[in-house]
Amino acid sequence: MNDVGRTMPPAEVGRLARAVLDAVGQVVVGKRDALELVLAGILAGGHVLLEDLPGLGKTLTARSFAQALGLDFRRLQFTPDLLPADVTGSFLYDQRSGDFTFRAGPVFTNLLLADEINRTPPKTQSALLEAMQEKQVSVEGVTYRLDEPFHVLATANPIEYEGTYPLPEAQLDRFLLRVSFGYPAQDEEWEVLRRRMARRREEADIKPVVDAGTLRAMQAALEDVVVEDSVGRYIVALTAATREHPSVLVGASPRGSLALLLLSRVRAVLSGRDYVIPEDVKSVAAPALAHRITLRPEMWLRRVDPSFVVGEVLEGTPAPASGALPSYAAGRQGD
């Protein structure tokens, strides 16, 4: 399957991705744009922060994607008394062998739902951080690699601060993008109730559309989606502009530029193209950059939102006229 990943055409990736979204959409009602962003984060090989109010389908979304993608899924509820070993695992004494054996923690999975990640202390958050960034965990000086694919979908409540430990900027930067669902429209909310009554049970099961090996092949195929130099420089210009905005204390890092690049490639594939255009970049700019921006203290008093800053950056940064196939990709059309 590793070799297949280099030969799957982007058009096939787009077809499979849309099939996954259709399957998840059978359970999660009316949130196609947000679901596309979550899937984009997974296809781009990253981790997703779901920041929204309780009861808006964050856990259901994570479980549904795990089922549709054919991934092993675990949910870990983060609490103030959670220890790093509760995430990574620990050594236990085996009386039969007279030796210590490693018991793997819930982080050893394909898709981990880190529920209410901001409720656990920084020491436990950092244990998850190593897994997210290095795809490995270290316990008692021994390092264990995590099997790929490995993705974290973390949830956080944006309005509840009592008893929480806000994620530091360095950890927020590890999330490829941040997604919010928002309240559904009344017709969508009624559709949720209607489907629940039709199911006659609480749980909703989705049949796998792909498997873990196919997902890895889809992720590898995204490397064939080309980015013209002018579009690449546009990505860099957007990220750099966040550092110069008068409302911003600390702007997005180069990791923000990389997130824009990766997510733009997925957006292109979902649109049926094997090359990125400026509109792809614009559509993922706020989810990729807003959580990487630290506003000046006085901006919080004025209730300025980082997404608003990204919007101003988009308006003030000229986009290249690049709607055609990039010139250096022309030779691949006959492949």
N, C-alpha and C positions, 0 to 999 in steps of 0.2 A: 504493500500500500504506500510505502514511502516513495517508490518510483512513480506511482500514479499521480502523486501530488505535483510533480513537475510537468505532467502532460495534460491535466484537466484544463480545458479551455475556459476562459473567463465567462463565456456565455453559459456554460454548464453550471458554473458556480452560481450565477445569477438565477438560473432556473431552480436549482436546489434551494437556494436561500429563500426565494419567493414561496416555494412549497412549504418550507419550515414556518415561515410567517403565516401562511394560510392555516396551517395546523394549529399554531399557537392562538391564532385569531378565533378559532372555534371555542376557546375557553375564555380568553381575555378579550373583553368586548370593547370595540371602538377606540383602541389606542394604537393604531397602526404606525403612526409616526414615531411614537416612543418605543414601540416594539422593534422597529427597524433600527433605531439607535442602539438598543441593547444587543441585537444580533450583530450589528456592525462592530461593536466592541469585542464580541466573541470572535468573529471572523478575523478581526485585525490582531488577534492574539493577546488582547488585553483584559483588564478587569474593569468592572462597571460599578459605580456608586449610584444606588437608587435612593434619592433623597426626596421623601414625600411624607404626607400625613399617614397615620395608621388607617388600615382598612381599604386602601386603594389598589390592592392587587399586587404588591411587590413580591410577596412570597409565592403567590400563584404564578406569577410571571417566571420566576426562577425555576420552579418545579416543571412548568410547562415546557420551557426551553430544554431542560435536561431530558425530558421524555422525547421531544421531537428530534433532538440531536443524538439520541441513543447514548447518553452519557450517564455514568455513575453519579449520583446526586446525594449530598448530605447537607443537612441544615444544622447550624450551630448557633444557639441563642447566647449572645454575649451579655454577661451580667457583671456587676462590680466585683464579685468574688471569683470570677473566672481566672484561672492560672494559665501561664504559657503551656504547661504540660497538658492541660485540657484541650489545647488546640493541636499541638504537635505530636503528643504521645509521650510515653515515659518508659523507663526500664522497670520491670517487675522481677522479683526474685522467684525463680522456678525451683520448688523444693525437689522435684524429681531429678532435675539435671544438676542442681546445686549451683546454678549460675543465673545471671541476670539476662532476661530476654526483653526485646523491645516490643512494646505494644503500640502500634500505630494509632495516631489520633485522627479525628475527623478531617483534618486537612489533606489526608491521603485519599483523594477522590478526584473526579474530573471537573465537577462543578460544585463549588462550595457556596452555600448561602450563609453569609456572615450577618446574622440578623441583629440589628441595633448595635452596630460596631462601636458607636460612640458611648456605649454604656460600660465598657470595660476599661481598666486602667491602661496607661501607656505601655507598661511592661508586656502586657498580653497583646496589645495592638502591635508592638514591635515584633513579636513572634510570628504574627501573620504577615508582617511586612517582608521578612526575609523570604517567606514562601512565595509571596507575590512577585518579588523582584528577582530572586535568584532561582526560583523553581526548585528549592531544596529547603530542608529544615535541619538544624543542628541541635542534638540532644546529648548532653554529657560529653561533649567533644567529638561526637560521631555525626557525620553528615549523611543524610539520606536524600536521594534525588526523588522528586515527584514525577510520576508518570504523566506524559502529555497525552491529550490536551489537559491543561489545568487552568481554570478560570475562577475568579472570585466575583460573586455578585453580593455586594454589601449594601445593607439598608441603614438609613439614618433618619431620625425624626428632626426636621429643621426648626421646630418651634419649642421643643421641650428641652430645657437646659438643666433643670435640677437633677442631680444624680448622674450627670453625663460628663464625659471627658472629650472635649472637642478634638477632632483629628488635627494634628499639626500639619503645617503646609507641606512638609516633606512627604508625609504619608498621602495627603490629598493628591500630590503630584504623581503618585504611583498609579492612580486610577486613570485609565485612558479617557474616560468621559463620565460626566454626571448627567443623570436622566431624572426627570420628574414627570409623573403621570397626570396629576391634577384630578379634580372631581369630574366624573362623567356627566354628559348631558342627560336630561331626564329620560329621553328615549333610550339611551344606552343603558341607563340604570334599570329601566324596566326590562330591557332585553336580558340583563344579568338575572333578574328574578324569573323571567319566563323560562330561560334555559335551565335554571336550578329546578323549577317545578317539572320540566320535561325529563330531566335526568332522574328524578326521584331519589337522589342521594347527594351527599355533600361533595364527594370527590369527583373530579373529572379527569379521565385518562386520555392520553394522546398516544397514538401509535407512532413509533419512530419513523422519521422520514429518511434520516441518514444514520450512520454509526460513527464511532469515534475516529476510525481510520479515514472515513470519507471526509469528516470535518477537517482533519489534518491536511488532506489533499486539497480541500477548498482553500484553506489558509495558505498553503504553499503556492497555489495557482495565482493568488493575488499579487505575487511578485512579478507576474507578467503584465500587470496593469501599468501602463506607462504614464509618466508625468513630464510634460514639456518644461523646459527650463523657465519659461516665463511664469508658468503656474507654480513651480517650485519656489521661485523668488517671491511670488505673491504670498505664498504660505509664510515665508520668513518675514516678509514685510508686515503681515497682520500680527504675528507674534511679537515682533519688535515694537510695534505701535502700542501694544498694551503696556510696555515698560515706560513709555513716554507720556502716557495719558495723565493729565493733571489730577485726576481723582484717584490715581493708583499709587500705592506705596511700594509694592513689589509686583512686577508684571510676570507674565508667563515665561517659564524657562525654555531652553531648546527642546526639552521633552514635550512641550506644547506644540512646537512645530512638527515634531515626529508624529504626535497624535493626529494632527491635522492631515498629514500625509497619508497615514495608514487608514484613517476613517474615510478620507476622500476617495481612496481606491475602492473601498467597499461600496460607497455611494455610487460610484461610476458603474460597478458591476451590477448593482441592483437596478440601475437605469438601462442596462443592456449595452454598456460600452466597455471597451478594454483600454480606455484612456480617460484621464481626469480633465475636467473643465472647471473654470472658476466657480460655477454654480454649485458644484460638488463641495468645494471648500467652504463656501458661504453657508451651506445647509448644516454643516457640522461644527462651525466655528464656535458658537455659544456653548454647546455641550462639551467641546474639547478644551476650551480656554477659560470659561468663567470661573471654575472651581480652582484654577491656578493663580487667580488674581487676588492680592491683598489690598483692600481699599484703605485710603487714609482714614484715621479715626473720625474726622468730622463728617465723612461721607456716610458712615453708619447712622449718625444722628439725623442726617437728611434722608435716610432710607434709600440711598442709591444702591441698586443691585448690580453685581458684577456683570450680569448678562446685558444690562443697559450699556455698560462700558464697552463690551464687545460689539454691540450694535453700533455705537458711535465709531468704533475703530473700523468696522466694515464700511460705513458710510464715507469715512475720510481716507480710505486706502483705495486708490484706483486699481481696478481689476484689469488684467490683460485681455486683449481681444483674441481669445484662443478657443474658438469653437470647433476648429477642424482637427483632423487626426494629426498628432505630433509628427514632425518630419522624420525624426529618427526611428519612428515605429512603422514607417511606410513599408519597409522591406519585409515586415512580418505578416502582411496581409495575405500573402500567398501560402503561408505555412498551413 
